[in-house]
Amino acid sequence: MNKSPILQAVGLTKSYGRVVALDGSDLELFPGEVLAVVGDNGAGKSTMIKCLSGAEVADEGQIIVDGQQVSFKRPQDGRHAGIETVYQTLAVAPALDIASNLFLGREMRKKGPLGSILRMTDNSGMRKAAKEHIAALGIGTIQNITQAVETLSGGQRQAVAVARAAAFGQKVIILDEPTAALGVRESRQVLKLIESLRDRGMPVILISHNMPQVFEVADRIQVQRLGKRAAVVTPKSHSMNDVVAIMTGAMTVDKKDQTLKSVR
């Protein structure tokens, strides 16, 4: 694994009034890996990814992209840095077709005066590009690129959102509970999408409560507890029970040899 993180958080702190959501938390994401971030409610998972994507501004700490410190004040800043986020509440426009959703807010314009002056969108170009993005991710459940998103299943809508992130995410894709509202079959499709992204060399941060899914696709697992990073383990080094014990505070991990220690 490349020793230089493509995305790094150092000592992130974020409070909402008296509520401390992040308490000096760290994170490292390396090229071509799936990093799962797990933790109980209130552990700081969502706040962490909001800070990393620009949806929130940390009170203290640093965010480093490709070795350069950055300052995100809004989501557009994160996107400009190559970080795309798919939140649990999918930001899709149900009445628009799949191609229009993929390029929502980043529409392709026609060449020449029609595009530069009259600002006419290149619908055929967007449909062609959307079809290529869908095919590249191996999404076989979507055949008609002109289909309205409101006619798609939950898994297909998630696939559209992930495809949009993959199309524009140059460095990192963050997925927030991508299978939370899906059935078994559709969850399987989303997990295949995550593996496809990794196979293409795209690093992914996966926020999830589903331990079996985490252990299936994650290369490393970061455990958040009470706003801090409690441990970073791998599916090979620790079991699901170990991770749950760390999440609940029943066990801690020795940083030197990664062994578990009981908290008494």
QUIWO-V885991 format. One line per field, one symbol per residue. ss: DSSP state (H for helix, E for strand, L for the rest). A space follows every 50 residues. Layout:
ss = ???
//
This chain:
ss = LLLLEEEEEEEEEEEELLEEEEEEEEEEEELLLEEEEEELLLLLHHHHHH HHHLLLLLLEEEEEELLEEELLLLHHHHHHLLEEEELLLLLLLLLLEHHH HHLLLLLLELLLHHHHLLLLELHHHHHHHHHHHHHHLLLLLLLLLLLEHH HLLHHHHHHHHHHHHHHHLLLEEEEELLLLLLLHHHHHHHHHHHHHHHHL LLEEEEELLLHHHHHHHLLEEEEEELLEEEEEELLLLLLHHHHHHHHHLL EEELLLLLLEEELL
//
